[in-house]
Structure formats: structure tokens, C-alpha cells
Amino acid sequence: MSSTSARSAAHSGKIKKDESFLGKLGGTLSRKKKAKEVSDLQEEGKYAINAPLLPASTDLLPEDMLLEENAERIMLDPTSRENPKFKDLQKVLIDWINNELEEERIIVKDLEEDLYDGQVLQKLFEKLSGRKLNVAEVTQSEIGQKQKLQTVLEAVNELLRPQGWTIDWGVDSIHSKNLVAIVFLLVTLAMHFMAPIRLPEHVAVKVVVVKKKEGILHTSRITKELTTTTEMMMGRFERDAFDTLLDHAPDKLNVVKTSLITFVNKHLNKLNLEVTELESQFADGVYLVLLMGLLEGYFVPLYNFFLTPESFEQKVHNVAFAFELMQDGGLKKPKARPEDVVNLNLKATLRVLYNLFTNYKSAD
């Protein structure tokens, strides 16, 4: 055999050997790949069996998979995120926070992104409670944020828990941007401090509850009520003299109403106006605005309010504007809400007028 033939035969043998080696390697890799696919498929099947109630539209995050035994995580169902009433509630809360923290030059645009680190919650609680918290002003690290949040929430809980409020939030839920927990906290604060806002009634959202039991994730969907009726929400506040009068001495209430009517007519008569029914004649805010101008001694430009309001919104605007005039005159922001006055809520109207009587009873 020539040297050329020998080299050819050797080369051919080497190719077959290489092909055989690559074939075995390929087969091994292929088998491993198939085995992994089977394993992954089995895991997916096992998870599908263990979590049959998990909504297909809900994405579990890594931290959801790493729950400790008997721990649970609550997530907002994506369908509720687009709920118009839930969106309206968020807007009302955002406007309220921005109004409260206007002097701090804080502007909240998104509840999840702006409140999770405790900074805004700290300022809001301090403004509402008049209490200064001993926390760092700015914290960038996650540990620092959670420490601040812990301090803020402890102060909030110490104030609310003795009053019977449900504490349905925590450091982890707020810091993880759980929108349901954040909104529930804000709604509770708004009700406790009798915020001058109108919370949308009967706002409820669907949430997904993920709980680990015996190493297996169990999921369920429940409906969580965030607000009830205005009357029920406002009924949680501290009772005052008007509650007592209405409940136990309605006859004496007429004496108070007569005194207030005499007071307001003393000033409104200057414009040839007269009040006989407190709750109805102040409901559109016109007399309230004019009364403030008379008490403070200035003319209120007619373009600042609706002289003949027709819609509910126009009446609310008038009453809210009157409240602004009261604050400009040095009075505290009324605890009553403009909407309550417009809705012929007698106690709300009496509270507003009695506050004026107390501060201006000696005015000419």
C-alpha cells in the first residue's frame, strides 16, 4: 500500500472516529436536554396541580415563591387595577396628600412609587398628628428605608389601634409597593383625621392571596372592601356636642339653631338676605361665601364663585371656596366636608356655622 493510500485510510478512520465521538457527545447532550425538558415539564405540572386557583393573569414574583411556611402575600388582581372607582379613590387620596403637604413642596403622582419608602408617609403623619418623628430625612438604602417605614408605621399604629381601627398593612407590604395596603392605610388615616375630602363609596377590589402551607403555595381570590358609605365612614369620628344634642336633647338643638340664625341674619340682612332654614339655605354655598365677606369686611368678586349654582359640583366649589376664605381669616380648616354641607347634613352645617359664631360673635 502506498503512503498516499495509507494516509487516506488513516484520515478516513479518524473521520469515522470523530463522527462516532461527536455522535455520542451529541446523543449525550440531546438526552440531557430532553431530561431537563421533562424535569421542567414535571415541575410545571406539579406547580399547576399545587396552585390550581392561581389566576392566569397574575404574575408571581420571586419573593412570592420564597415565602416562609404559613406566610402569605396579597396581590392586587390586575382586573381591579382598572376599576374606575378604585382609580377615582386613588386620585382623591393623591389630591388630599398634595394639599396637606403643599408647604413641604411635596408632589405625589403615584401612590405605589411615591409612598413605599416612608418619606411621604412620615411628612403626612407629622402634618396630620402634629407630632415630630425622630427619623432620618433621606434614606437611599433598602435597610434605611425599612427602618424609617418601621418607625412611621409604629407611630401610626399606636395612634390608630386604640381607636379600634383595623391595621391591615405592614413594613413589608408597604415597602413592596402593595397598592391595596397603601390605599387602605391612607383611607384609614383620612377617616381618622376627618380629612375634608369625599371618599368614593363602596370601593372594593379583588386580591389574590398566596399562602405557603407544608411547602406548597396555595392561592385564593377574595374581595377586599376599601370604603363603605359616607355616613358609616364619617361615623367613626369623635362625637361632639351636636351629636349629643341630636341624640339626647333635640329640644335644646332648636335653641342652638335659633341662636345661629340670629347670628347669620345680623350680617346677611346688610345685603337684604335672610335665613330661616340653616341646612337648606347654606347648602349651595352662596350664603356661606357672602357671609364670610361680611364677617371679614370685604367684597367677594362674583367670578370667584357661582352665584346661581345648578350642579352638585358647582355647589361643592362654593362651599370649598368659603372654607378657603375661613382659613384665610385665620380659622382652622373645617372638619366638615363641603360635600356634607351640600348634601344637607345638618350636623356638618351646624359645625361650620358654630365655628363662625365662636370666632365672630362680637363682630358688628
Secondary structure in CASP SS format (residue, H / E / C, confidence):
PFRMAT SS
TARGET T0000
AUTHOR 0000-0000-0000
METHOD secondary structure of the structure
MODEL  1
M C 1.00
S C 1.00
S H 1.00
T H 1.00
S H 1.00
A H 1.00
R H 1.00
S H 1.00
A H 1.00
A H 1.00
H H 1.00
S H 1.00
G H 1.00
K H 1.00
I H 1.00
K H 1.00
K H 1.00
D H 1.00
E H 1.00
S H 1.00
F H 1.00
L H 1.00
G H 1.00
K H 1.00
L H 1.00
G H 1.00
G H 1.00
T H 1.00
L H 1.00
S H 1.00
R H 1.00
K H 1.00
K H 1.00
K H 1.00
A H 1.00
K H 1.00
E H 1.00
V H 1.00
S H 1.00
D H 1.00
L H 1.00
Q H 1.00
E H 1.00
E H 1.00
G H 1.00
K H 1.00
Y H 1.00
A H 1.00
I H 1.00
N H 1.00
A C 1.00
P C 1.00
L C 1.00
L C 1.00
P C 1.00
A C 1.00
S C 1.00
T C 1.00
D C 1.00
L C 1.00
L C 1.00
P H 1.00
E H 1.00
D H 1.00
M H 1.00
L C 1.00
L C 1.00
E C 1.00
E C 1.00
N C 1.00
A C 1.00
E E 1.00
R E 1.00
I E 1.00
M E 1.00
L E 1.00
D C 1.00
P H 1.00
T H 1.00
S H 1.00
R H 1.00
E C 1.00
N C 1.00
P H 1.00
K H 1.00
F H 1.00
K H 1.00
D H 1.00
L H 1.00
Q H 1.00
K H 1.00
V H 1.00
L H 1.00
I H 1.00
D H 1.00
W H 1.00
I H 1.00
N H 1.00
N H 1.00
E H 1.00
L C 1.00
E H 1.00
E H 1.00
E H 1.00
R C 1.00
I C 1.00
I C 1.00
V C 1.00
K C 1.00
D C 1.00
L H 1.00
E H 1.00
E H 1.00
D H 1.00
L H 1.00
Y C 1.00
D C 1.00
G C 1.00
Q H 1.00
V H 1.00
L H 1.00
Q H 1.00
K H 1.00
L H 1.00
F H 1.00
E H 1.00
K H 1.00
L H 1.00
S H 1.00
G C 1.00
R C 1.00
K C 1.00
L C 1.00
N C 1.00
V C 1.00
A C 1.00
E C 1.00
V C 1.00
T C 1.00
Q C 1.00
S C 1.00
E H 1.00
I H 1.00
G H 1.00
Q H 1.00
K H 1.00
Q H 1.00
K H 1.00
L H 1.00
Q H 1.00
T H 1.00
V H 1.00
L H 1.00
E H 1.00
A H 1.00
V H 1.00
N H 1.00
E H 1.00
L H 1.00
L H 1.00
R H 1.00
P H 1.00
Q H 1.00
G C 1.00
W C 1.00
T C 1.00
I C 1.00
D C 1.00
W C 1.00
G C 1.00
V H 1.00
D H 1.00
S H 1.00
I H 1.00
H H 1.00
S C 1.00
K C 1.00
N C 1.00
L H 1.00
V H 1.00
A H 1.00
I H 1.00
V H 1.00
F H 1.00
L H 1.00
L H 1.00
V H 1.00
T H 1.00
L H 1.00
A H 1.00
M H 1.00
H H 1.00
F C 1.00
M C 1.00
A C 1.00
P C 1.00
I C 1.00
R C 1.00
L C 1.00
P C 1.00
E C 1.00
H C 1.00
V C 1.00
A E 1.00
V E 1.00
K E 1.00
V E 1.00
V E 1.00
V E 1.00
V E 1.00
K E 1.00
K E 1.00
K E 1.00
E C 1.00
G C 1.00
I E 1.00
L E 1.00
H E 1.00
T E 1.00
S E 1.00
R E 1.00
I E 1.00
T E 1.00
K E 1.00
E E 1.00
L C 1.00
T C 1.00
T C 1.00
T C 1.00
T H 1.00
E H 1.00
M H 1.00
M H 1.00
M H 1.00
G C 1.00
R C 1.00
F C 1.00
E C 1.00
R C 1.00
D C 1.00
A H 1.00
F H 1.00
D H 1.00
T H 1.00
L H 1.00
L H 1.00
D H 1.00
H H 1.00
A C 1.00
P H 1.00
D H 1.00
K H 1.00
L H 1.00
N H 1.00
V H 1.00
V H 1.00
K H 1.00
T H 1.00
S H 1.00
L H 1.00
I H 1.00
T H 1.00
F H 1.00
V H 1.00
N H 1.00
K H 1.00
H H 1.00
L H 1.00
N H 1.00
K H 1.00
L H 1.00
N C 1.00
L C 1.00
E C 1.00
V C 1.00
T C 1.00
E C 1.00
L H 1.00
E H 1.00
S H 1.00
Q H 1.00
F C 1.00
A C 1.00
D C 1.00
G C 1.00
V H 1.00
Y H 1.00
L H 1.00
V H 1.00
L H 1.00
L H 1.00
M H 1.00
G H 1.00
L H 1.00
L H 1.00
E H 1.00
G C 1.00
Y C 1.00
F C 1.00
V C 1.00
P C 1.00
L H 1.00
Y H 1.00
N H 1.00
F C 1.00
F C 1.00
L C 1.00
T C 1.00
P C 1.00
E C 1.00
S C 1.00
F H 1.00
E H 1.00
Q H 1.00
K H 1.00
V H 1.00
H H 1.00
N H 1.00
V H 1.00
A H 1.00
F H 1.00
A H 1.00
F H 1.00
E H 1.00
L H 1.00
M H 1.00
Q H 1.00
D H 1.00
G C 1.00
G C 1.00
L C 1.00
K C 1.00
K C 1.00
P C 1.00
K C 1.00
A C 1.00
R C 1.00
P H 1.00
E H 1.00
D H 1.00
V H 1.00
V H 1.00
N C 1.00
L C 1.00
N C 1.00
L H 1.00
K H 1.00
A H 1.00
T H 1.00
L H 1.00
R H 1.00
V H 1.00
L H 1.00
Y H 1.00
N H 1.00
L H 1.00
F H 1.00
T H 1.00
N H 1.00
Y H 1.00
K C 1.00
S C 1.00
A C 1.00
D C 1.00
END
